[in-house]
Amino acid sequence: MVVSAIPRPAAGLRRAVTRAAAILSAFVIAACQPMDGSQGASGPATGSLINPDEPVRVALLAPGGSGSADLEWLSRSLKNAARMAAADAQGASIDLRIYDTGTSTAQAVAQANAAVDAGAQIIVGPLFAEGANAVGTAMRPRNVNVLSFSNNAEIAGGNVFILGNSFANVANRLVGYGVRQGKRNIYVVAEDDIAGQLGGRAIETAIARNGARLAGRSNHAVSVTGIDAATPQIVAAAQSGRVDAVFMTANNQAVLPYLTEKLAAAGVRSPVTQMMGLTRWDQPANRIGMPQLQEGWFAIPDQGLKAQFDARYRSVYGEQPHELASLAYDGVAAIASLVRSGNRNALTTTGLTQAAGFSGVGGVFRLRPDGTSERALAVATLRGNRLVILDPAPRGFGGGFGF
């Protein structure tokens, strides 16, 4: 959801939160319940062996044919970015085949089966978490790994990897940075929908992992009345002297401006009580000038690298790529780098989870044995109505990188 200004009237927020959810959040996260809980990090390696001297057949599952203008733009961006990566694969031959799935889980499974019937050795996509989980289940007996565009860690594991930037990855980066800045007592504010609860869980896990203290938690409905009801509890906690930071999921885009405005009006704002968020606070662009968001912390990819990719994409295809286009490039380019190494196990879970990782569009990343991805992120803030990087994204996990 995109709001053009701080939604002061209750009706403005109510209208915003009842629209179809934005692609960057709900299309990737909403279908979050795994259909088969047997997937996990343990067990034998999956994925077929390759002949490095022959083209590697990669199937891309994109959400084309949905009839939605936004999804068609996203689908086109994913396809074009994958083609760019395949063309860039010097020293590796990538036979890229593209399949449209629309928004249907059944269609995603059917297209994945058709792709493997035609010789596909690995699948990149699909977009939706439910579809990715179903495709993974269908591909498991066929010994084919799936690099999904989802950011939903609930579906990761076994032969399914998520390329998307997960809540856990963002939460860990921000909490870790906060602890180093002395922000150890963290209060969690989460929406009561599925995405908000997953995000809240990720924040609590990051707090425990980084040796911080969970100072309390408030859940709120995705509505004006829900936020209004939760605000006094959050304010009381923030002003108790036992809270250093308030970490909000604010996954629903209309929530962040309204919630932070309510808190700021009650005297709770950064940097006295440090605000943190799981989502980007600089998008849409009109947020950059919002006074209640100034000095809040959020995590972003390496903006220099991303700008280079966007400029190159525009020069080739004549339009701005969708924000998620980079995932398709990263997935295909990672495959190419592994194939180029000459290892027959390049497409197996052993090959895909090399510790050094890969150089991606937004910085370095690696795939973990549990199916999640770890992405290097910068910590950013809004200061003087402009984006400021507080802590640059790390340049590597150690070792060399493929592309």
C-alpha positions as CSV (number, residue, x, y, z in Angstrom):
1,M,0.0,0.0,0.0
2,V,1.3,3.4,-0.9
3,V,0.0,6.5,0.9
4,S,0.7,9.9,-0.6
5,A,0.8,11.8,2.7
6,I,0.5,11.2,6.4
7,P,-3.1,9.8,6.7
8,R,-4.5,12.3,9.3
9,P,-8.2,11.5,8.8
10,A,-9.1,8.0,10.1
11,A,-10.9,7.3,6.8
12,G,-7.6,7.9,4.9
13,L,-5.8,5.2,6.8
14,R,-8.8,2.9,6.8
15,R,-9.0,3.1,3.0
16,A,-5.3,2.5,2.7
17,V,-5.2,-0.6,4.8
18,T,-8.1,-2.2,3.1
19,R,-6.7,-2.0,-0.5
20,A,-4.9,-4.8,-2.2
21,A,-1.5,-5.2,-0.5
22,A,1.7,-4.0,-2.1
23,I,3.8,-6.4,-4.1
24,L,6.9,-5.8,-2.0
25,S,5.1,-7.2,1.1
26,A,2.0,-9.2,0.7
27,F,2.7,-10.8,-2.6
28,V,5.9,-12.2,-1.2
29,I,4.9,-12.8,2.4
30,A,1.1,-13.3,2.7
31,A,0.8,-16.9,1.7
32,C,3.0,-18.0,4.6
33,Q,1.8,-21.3,6.0
34,P,3.9,-24.2,4.8
35,M,1.9,-26.9,3.2
36,D,4.4,-29.6,4.3
37,G,6.3,-29.2,7.5
38,S,8.8,-32.0,6.7
39,Q,11.3,-29.6,5.0
40,G,14.3,-28.8,7.1
41,A,18.0,-28.1,7.1
42,S,19.1,-31.6,7.8
43,G,19.2,-34.6,5.5
44,P,21.1,-35.6,2.4
45,A,22.0,-33.1,-0.3
46,T,19.4,-32.5,-3.0
47,G,19.8,-31.4,-6.6
48,S,21.0,-33.0,-9.7
49,L,24.7,-33.3,-10.8
50,I,25.7,-31.4,-13.9
51,N,28.2,-31.7,-16.8
52,P,30.0,-28.4,-16.6
53,D,30.9,-28.7,-20.3
54,E,27.3,-28.6,-21.3
55,P,24.6,-25.9,-21.0
56,V,22.9,-25.9,-17.7
57,R,19.1,-25.8,-18.1
58,V,17.5,-23.2,-15.8
59,A,13.7,-22.7,-15.5
60,L,12.4,-19.3,-14.5
61,L,8.8,-19.2,-13.0
62,A,7.4,-15.7,-13.3
63,P,4.0,-14.4,-12.4
64,G,3.1,-13.4,-16.0
65,G,-0.5,-13.7,-17.3
66,S,-2.1,-12.5,-14.1
67,G,-3.9,-9.5,-15.7
68,S,-2.6,-7.2,-13.1
69,A,-0.6,-4.3,-14.4
70,D,1.7,-4.3,-11.4
71,L,2.3,-8.0,-11.5
72,E,3.0,-7.8,-15.3
73,W,5.6,-5.1,-14.7
74,L,7.2,-7.3,-12.0
75,S,7.0,-10.4,-14.2
76,R,8.6,-8.5,-17.1
77,S,11.3,-7.2,-14.7
78,L,12.1,-10.7,-13.4
79,K,12.4,-12.1,-16.9
80,N,14.6,-9.3,-18.2
81,A,16.9,-9.4,-15.2
82,A,17.3,-13.2,-15.6
83,R,18.1,-12.8,-19.3
84,M,20.7,-10.2,-18.3
85,A,22.3,-12.6,-15.8
86,A,22.3,-15.4,-18.4
87,A,24.0,-13.1,-21.0
88,D,26.6,-12.1,-18.4
89,A,27.5,-15.6,-17.6
90,Q,30.9,-15.6,-19.2
91,G,32.6,-19.0,-18.8
92,A,29.2,-20.7,-18.1
93,S,26.5,-21.6,-20.6
94,I,23.0,-21.0,-19.2
95,D,20.0,-22.4,-21.1
96,L,17.3,-20.2,-19.6
97,R,13.7,-21.2,-20.2
98,I,10.8,-19.0,-19.0
99,Y,7.4,-20.1,-17.8
100,D,4.4,-18.0,-16.8
101,T,2.5,-19.0,-13.6
102,G,0.1,-16.1,-13.0
103,T,-1.0,-16.1,-9.4
104,S,-2.0,-19.7,-9.3
105,T,-0.3,-22.3,-7.1
106,A,-1.6,-25.1,-9.3
107,Q,-0.2,-23.4,-12.4
108,A,3.2,-22.9,-10.7
109,V,3.4,-26.6,-9.9
110,A,2.2,-27.5,-13.5
111,Q,4.8,-25.3,-15.0
112,A,7.6,-26.6,-12.8
113,N,6.7,-30.1,-13.8
114,A,6.7,-29.1,-17.5
115,A,10.0,-27.4,-17.1
116,V,11.7,-30.5,-15.5
117,D,10.0,-32.7,-18.1
118,A,11.8,-30.5,-20.7
119,G,15.1,-31.0,-18.9
120,A,15.3,-28.2,-16.4
121,Q,18.0,-28.9,-13.7
122,I,17.1,-26.1,-11.3
123,I,14.1,-23.7,-10.8
124,V,14.3,-20.0,-10.1
125,G,11.0,-18.7,-8.7
126,P,8.1,-18.7,-8.2
127,L,7.1,-15.4,-6.5
128,F,4.4,-16.4,-4.0
129,A,5.3,-18.3,-0.8
130,E,2.5,-20.8,-1.1
131,G,3.4,-21.5,-4.7
132,A,7.1,-21.9,-3.9
133,N,6.3,-24.3,-1.1
134,A,4.1,-26.4,-3.4
135,V,6.6,-26.4,-6.2
136,G,9.3,-27.5,-3.7
137,T,7.1,-30.4,-2.5
138,A,6.5,-31.4,-6.2
139,M,10.2,-31.1,-7.1
140,R,11.5,-33.0,-4.1
141,P,11.0,-36.5,-5.5
142,R,12.4,-35.3,-8.8
143,N,15.6,-34.1,-7.0
144,V,15.4,-30.5,-8.2
145,N,16.2,-27.5,-6.1
146,V,14.1,-24.4,-6.1
147,L,15.4,-20.8,-5.6
148,S,12.2,-18.9,-4.8
149,F,11.7,-15.2,-4.9
150,S,9.9,-15.3,-1.6
151,N,11.3,-13.7,1.6
152,N,9.2,-16.0,3.8
153,A,11.5,-18.2,6.0
154,E,8.5,-20.4,6.9
155,I,8.8,-22.2,3.6
156,A,12.6,-22.5,3.5
157,G,14.4,-25.8,3.9
158,G,15.0,-29.1,2.1
159,N,15.1,-28.3,-1.6
160,V,13.6,-24.8,-1.2
161,F,15.7,-21.7,-0.8
162,I,14.4,-18.1,-0.5
163,L,16.2,-15.3,-2.4
164,G,14.1,-12.6,-0.8
165,N,15.4,-10.5,2.1
166,S,13.8,-12.1,5.1
167,F,12.5,-10.4,8.3
168,A,15.1,-12.4,10.2
169,N,17.9,-10.9,8.2
170,V,16.8,-7.3,8.6
171,A,16.0,-7.8,12.3
172,N,19.4,-9.3,13.0
173,R,21.2,-6.5,11.2
174,L,19.4,-3.7,13.1
175,V,19.4,-5.3,16.5
176,G,23.1,-6.2,16.2
177,Y,23.9,-2.6,15.2
178,G,21.7,-1.3,18.0
179,V,23.4,-3.4,20.7
180,R,26.8,-1.9,19.5
181,Q,25.3,1.6,20.0
182,G,24.1,0.8,23.5
183,K,20.4,0.1,22.5
184,R,20.0,-3.2,24.4
185,N,16.4,-2.9,25.8
186,I,14.1,-3.2,22.9
187,Y,10.3,-3.0,22.8
188,V,8.5,-4.8,19.9
189,V,5.4,-3.4,18.2
190,A,3.8,-5.7,15.7
191,E,0.7,-5.8,13.5
192,D,-1.7,-8.6,14.4
193,D,-1.9,-10.0,10.9
194,I,0.2,-13.0,9.7
195,A,3.1,-10.9,8.3
196,G,3.2,-8.7,11.4
197,Q,3.4,-11.7,13.7
198,L,6.1,-13.4,11.6
199,G,8.0,-10.1,11.8
200,G,7.5,-9.8,15.5
201,R,8.8,-13.3,16.0
202,A,11.9,-12.5,13.9
203,I,12.6,-9.4,16.0
204,E,12.4,-11.3,19.2
205,T,14.7,-14.0,17.8
206,A,17.2,-11.3,16.8
207,I,17.0,-9.8,20.3
208,A,17.9,-13.1,21.9
209,R,20.6,-13.9,19.4
210,N,22.4,-10.6,19.9
211,G,22.2,-10.6,23.7
212,A,19.7,-7.8,24.0
213,R,16.7,-7.7,26.3
214,L,13.0,-7.9,25.2
215,A,11.5,-5.0,27.1
216,G,7.9,-5.8,26.1
217,R,5.6,-6.1,23.2
218,S,2.4,-4.6,21.8
219,N,0.3,-6.1,19.0
220,H,-2.2,-3.9,17.2
221,A,-4.8,-4.3,14.6
222,V,-4.1,-2.9,11.1
223,S,-6.6,-0.1,11.5
224,V,-6.9,3.4,13.0
225,T,-8.7,2.1,16.0
226,G,-6.2,-0.7,16.5
227,I,-3.2,1.7,16.4
228,D,-5.0,4.3,18.6
229,A,-5.7,1.6,21.2
230,A,-2.1,0.4,21.3
231,T,-0.4,3.8,21.4
232,P,-0.8,4.5,25.2
233,Q,0.8,1.2,26.1
234,I,3.7,1.8,23.7
235,V,4.1,5.4,25.1
236,A,4.1,4.3,28.7
237,A,6.7,1.6,28.0
238,A,9.0,4.1,26.1
239,Q,8.8,6.6,28.9
240,S,9.3,4.1,31.7
241,G,13.1,4.5,31.6
242,R,13.5,0.7,30.8
243,V,13.3,1.0,27.0
244,D,16.1,2.1,24.7
245,A,14.4,1.4,21.4
246,V,11.1,0.6,19.8
247,F,11.2,-1.9,16.9
248,M,8.1,-1.8,14.7
249,T,7.1,-4.3,12.0
250,A,5.0,-1.7,10.2
251,N,4.8,-4.1,7.2
252,N,1.5,-2.6,6.0
253,Q,2.7,0.7,4.4
254,A,-0.1,2.8,5.7
255,V,0.7,1.9,9.3
256,L,4.2,3.4,9.6
257,P,3.3,7.1,9.0
258,Y,0.2,7.0,11.2
259,L,1.8,5.0,14.1
260,T,4.9,7.1,14.2
261,E,2.9,10.3,14.0
262,K,0.8,9.2,17.0
263,L,3.9,8.3,19.0
264,A,5.7,11.5,18.1
265,A,2.7,13.6,19.2
266,A,3.0,11.8,22.6
267,G,6.7,12.7,22.9
268,V,8.1,9.3,21.7
269,R,10.5,9.7,18.8
270,S,14.1,9.2,17.8
271,P,16.8,9.6,18.9
272,V,15.6,9.8,22.6
273,T,13.8,6.6,22.1
274,Q,15.4,5.0,19.1
275,M,12.8,3.9,16.5
276,M,13.6,0.9,14.2
277,G,11.6,-0.7,11.4
278,L,11.6,-3.9,9.5
279,T,10.6,-2.1,6.3
280,R,12.3,0.7,4.3
281,W,11.4,4.1,5.6
282,D,12.7,5.9,2.5
283,Q,10.0,4.4,0.2
284,P,7.8,5.8,-1.1
285,A,9.8,8.9,-1.6
286,N,7.3,11.2,0.1
287,R,8.3,9.6,3.4
288,I,11.7,11.2,3.4
289,G,10.4,14.5,4.5
290,M,8.1,13.2,7.2
291,P,9.3,14.7,10.5
292,Q,8.3,11.8,12.7
293,L,10.5,9.4,10.7
294,Q,13.7,11.4,11.0
295,E,16.5,9.6,12.8
296,G,14.7,6.2,12.7
297,W,16.8,3.2,11.7
298,F,16.1,0.8,8.9
299,A,18.1,-1.5,6.7
300,I,18.8,-1.3,2.9
301,P,20.9,-3.0,0.3
302,D,24.1,-1.3,-1.1
303,Q,22.6,1.6,-2.9
304,G,25.6,2.2,-5.2
305,L,25.5,-1.3,-6.6
306,K,21.7,-1.2,-7.0
307,A,21.9,2.1,-8.9
308,Q,24.4,0.6,-11.3
309,F,22.0,-2.3,-12.0
310,D,19.0,0.0,-12.4
311,A,20.8,2.2,-14.9
312,R,22.0,-0.7,-16.9
313,Y,18.5,-2.2,-17.0
314,R,17.0,1.1,-18.1
315,S,19.5,1.4,-20.9
316,V,18.7,-2.0,-22.2
317,Y,14.9,-2.2,-21.7
318,G,13.8,1.4,-21.6
319,E,12.0,1.3,-18.2
320,Q,12.7,1.2,-14.5
321,P,13.0,-2.3,-13.2
322,H,10.8,-3.5,-10.4
323,E,12.4,-3.5,-6.9
324,L,12.3,-7.3,-6.9
325,A,14.0,-7.7,-10.4
326,S,17.4,-8.0,-8.7
327,L,16.3,-11.4,-7.2
328,A,16.1,-13.0,-10.6
329,Y,19.5,-11.6,-11.6
330,D,21.0,-12.8,-8.3
331,G,19.5,-16.3,-8.7
332,V,20.7,-16.9,-12.2
333,A,24.1,-15.2,-11.7
334,A,24.7,-17.4,-8.6
335,I,24.0,-20.5,-10.6
336,A,26.3,-19.3,-13.4
337,S,29.2,-18.6,-11.0
338,L,28.8,-22.1,-9.5
339,V,28.7,-23.7,-13.0
340,R,31.8,-21.7,-14.0
341,S,33.7,-23.3,-11.1
342,G,33.4,-26.6,-12.9
343,N,32.0,-28.6,-10.0
344,R,29.5,-31.3,-10.9
345,N,27.6,-30.6,-7.7
346,A,27.0,-26.9,-8.5
347,L,23.2,-27.2,-8.3
348,T,23.1,-29.4,-5.2
349,T,22.4,-28.0,-1.8
350,T,26.1,-28.5,-1.1
351,G,27.1,-26.3,-4.0
352,L,24.5,-23.7,-3.5
353,T,25.4,-23.1,0.2
354,Q,29.1,-22.3,-0.3
355,A,30.1,-20.3,2.7
356,A,31.7,-17.4,0.8
357,G,28.5,-16.6,-0.9
358,F,28.0,-14.4,-4.0
359,S,28.2,-10.8,-5.2
360,G,24.6,-9.7,-5.8
361,V,22.9,-6.7,-7.3
362,G,22.4,-5.2,-3.8
363,G,25.6,-6.5,-2.2
364,V,26.9,-9.9,-1.1
365,F,24.6,-12.7,-0.1
366,R,24.7,-16.4,0.6
367,L,22.3,-19.3,0.8
368,R,22.1,-21.1,4.1
369,P,21.7,-24.8,4.7
370,D,18.3,-24.1,6.3
371,G,17.1,-22.6,3.0
372,T,17.2,-19.0,4.1
373,S,19.4,-16.3,2.5
374,E,21.8,-14.0,4.4
375,R,22.2,-10.6,2.7
376,A,24.7,-7.9,3.7
377,L,22.7,-4.7,4.4
378,A,23.5,-1.1,5.3
379,V,21.9,0.6,8.3
380,A,20.3,3.9,7.2
381,T,18.3,6.8,8.6
382,L,16.5,9.9,7.5
383,R,18.2,13.1,8.5
384,G,17.5,16.6,7.3
385,N,14.9,15.1,4.9
386,R,17.5,12.9,3.1
387,L,18.8,9.4,3.3
388,V,21.9,8.9,5.3
389,I,24.0,5.7,5.7
390,L,25.0,5.1,9.3
391,D,26.8,1.8,8.8
392,P,27.7,0.6,5.3
393,A,26.8,-2.9,4.1
394,P,29.6,-5.5,4.7
395,R,31.6,-6.3,1.6
396,G,31.9,-10.1,2.2
397,F,31.5,-13.1,4.5
398,G,35.1,-14.1,3.9
399,G,36.6,-15.9,1.0
400,G,36.2,-15.2,-2.7
401,F,33.0,-14.4,-4.6
402,G,31.8,-15.9,-7.9
403,F,30.7,-13.0,-10.1
